[in-house]
Amino acid sequence: MPKMKTHSGAKKRFTKTASGKVRGRHAFTSHILEKKSPKKKRQLGRPVIMAADDTPRINKLLRTGKKS
């Protein structure tokens, strides 16, 4: 059976930290920015550790999780 390929969209959007957590971008950063405060926009610009519920799904796309 051939090797499984990494999901191209996921590898552009997510990175793994040294401890195995998944880092990604915040949502709500692309439009309707006029009504958001500068503080909020600044905080949204920084990367975030993805939620624990989303991590297994992202690992599956990145092909870095446990075999199943």
Rosetta silent file (secondary structure, phi, psi, omega in degrees, C-alpha in Angstrom):
SEQUENCE: MPKMKTHSGAKKRFTKTASGKVRGRHAFTSHILEKKSPKKKRQLGRPVIMAADDTPRINKLLRTGKKS
SCORE:     score description
SCORE:     0.000 S_00000001
   1 L     0.000  138.936 -177.824    0.000    0.000    0.000 S_00000001
   2 L   -71.194  163.315  178.237    1.402    3.468   -0.833 S_00000001
   3 L   -66.837  148.181  176.682    2.396    5.997    1.784 S_00000001
   4 L   -80.238  137.286 -179.307   -0.306    8.330    3.037 S_00000001
   5 L   -89.438  149.603  174.534    0.190   11.929    1.947 S_00000001
   6 L   -72.022  141.440  178.214    0.073   14.937    4.256 S_00000001
   7 L   -67.928  120.626 -173.015   -2.970   17.167    3.705 S_00000001
   8 H   -62.248  -38.926  179.664   -1.653   20.127    1.693 S_00000001
   9 H   -68.341  -37.967 -178.219   -4.006   22.672    3.265 S_00000001
  10 H   -69.914  -38.411 -177.376   -3.222   21.533    6.798 S_00000001
  11 H   -69.444  -21.067  176.112    0.547   21.656    6.391 S_00000001
  12 H   -81.770  -22.213 -171.221    0.278   25.313    5.326 S_00000001
  13 H  -105.631  -23.815 -173.900   -1.909   26.270    8.300 S_00000001
  14 L  -126.202  148.578  173.066   -0.640   24.297   11.284 S_00000001
  15 E  -131.249  154.571  177.136    2.712   23.566   12.918 S_00000001
  16 E   -97.332  138.659  175.327    3.671   21.174   15.680 S_00000001
  17 L   -85.158  170.401 -179.726    5.463   22.468   18.775 S_00000001
  18 L   -62.629  -29.918 -179.634    8.359   20.606   20.393 S_00000001
  19 L   -86.098   -0.661  175.898    6.005   19.281   23.079 S_00000001
  20 L    97.695    0.829  177.952    3.597   17.902   20.461 S_00000001
  21 L   -78.571  161.812 -179.174    0.909   20.566   20.645 S_00000001
  22 E  -106.083  127.975  179.617   -0.602   22.036   17.477 S_00000001
  23 E  -109.665  138.745  178.610   -0.197   25.755   16.782 S_00000001
  24 E  -149.540 -173.247 -178.177   -2.372   27.661   14.330 S_00000001
  25 L   -91.344  157.084  173.861   -3.841   31.041   13.548 S_00000001
  26 L   -71.897  155.088  170.460   -6.733   32.766   15.247 S_00000001
  27 L   -84.504  172.832  175.271  -10.091   33.029   13.543 S_00000001
  28 L    65.035   38.524 -177.806  -11.821   36.384   12.840 S_00000001
  29 L  -115.544   -1.181 -168.899   -8.729   38.111   11.410 S_00000001
  30 L  -100.297  -32.556 -179.397   -9.563   38.673    7.753 S_00000001
  31 L  -151.487  174.959 -173.449  -12.426   41.175    7.500 S_00000001
  32 L    56.121   48.453 -177.736  -14.821   43.384    9.466 S_00000001
  33 L   -90.602  -12.368 -175.374  -11.799   44.725   11.351 S_00000001
  34 L   -63.508  -36.558 -176.873  -13.100   48.286   11.668 S_00000001
  35 L   -86.923   -7.468  179.034  -15.269   47.515   14.693 S_00000001
  36 L   -88.616  142.406 -177.932  -12.584   45.489   16.493 S_00000001
  37 L   -71.833  155.934  176.857  -10.330   47.287   18.938 S_00000001
  38 H   -56.971  -37.780  178.369   -6.598   47.591   18.237 S_00000001
  39 H   -61.622  -44.276 -179.347   -5.894   45.404   21.272 S_00000001
  40 H   -63.714  -43.912 -179.957   -8.184   42.674   19.949 S_00000001
  41 H   -64.797  -37.277  178.634   -6.625   42.795   16.474 S_00000001
  42 H   -65.230  -43.149  179.701   -3.133   42.640   17.966 S_00000001
  43 H   -67.413  -36.568  179.533   -4.032   39.598   20.052 S_00000001
  44 H   -68.998  -21.251 -179.669   -5.657   37.869   17.080 S_00000001
  45 L   -75.626  -17.556 -178.596   -2.445   38.298   15.097 S_00000001
  46 L   -86.385  146.254  177.581   -0.471   36.041   17.430 S_00000001
  47 L   -64.565  158.971 -177.638   -0.524   32.255   16.940 S_00000001
  48 E  -133.583  149.691  172.062   -2.588   30.151   19.326 S_00000001
  49 E   -77.603  127.359 -175.775   -2.394   26.571   20.601 S_00000001
  50 L   -68.320  155.363 -177.961   -5.339   24.741   19.081 S_00000001
  51 L   -62.838  150.268 -179.054   -8.041   23.297   21.327 S_00000001
  52 L   -61.178  -30.754  179.495   -7.530   19.769   22.659 S_00000001
  53 L   -69.433  -29.975 -178.606  -10.719   18.659   20.883 S_00000001
  54 L   -86.805  -19.760 -173.135   -9.336   19.742   17.488 S_00000001
  55 H   -59.215  -45.756  179.788   -5.834   18.309   17.932 S_00000001
  56 H   -61.280  -36.910 -179.794   -6.597   14.669   16.948 S_00000001
  57 H   -66.739  -42.336  179.433   -8.334   15.811   13.771 S_00000001
  58 H   -68.464  -40.287  177.637   -5.433   18.074   12.793 S_00000001
  59 H   -61.065  -35.692  177.667   -2.883   15.356   13.607 S_00000001
  60 H   -64.676  -40.676  178.139   -4.753   13.008   11.289 S_00000001
  61 H   -67.652  -36.635  179.331   -4.486   15.550    8.470 S_00000001
  62 H   -82.104   -9.420 -178.759   -0.791   16.073    9.214 S_00000001
  63 L    59.976   39.585 -179.787   -0.285   12.302    9.542 S_00000001
  64 L  -115.920   -2.339 -177.256    1.574   12.707   12.815 S_00000001
  65 L   -82.677 -173.738  178.919   -0.871   11.043   15.200 S_00000001
  66 L   -70.227  153.496  176.687   -0.996    7.461   16.419 S_00000001
  67 L   -70.839  143.461  176.684   -1.754    4.696   13.953 S_00000001
  68 L  -145.611    0.000    0.000   -5.344    3.521   13.984 S_00000001
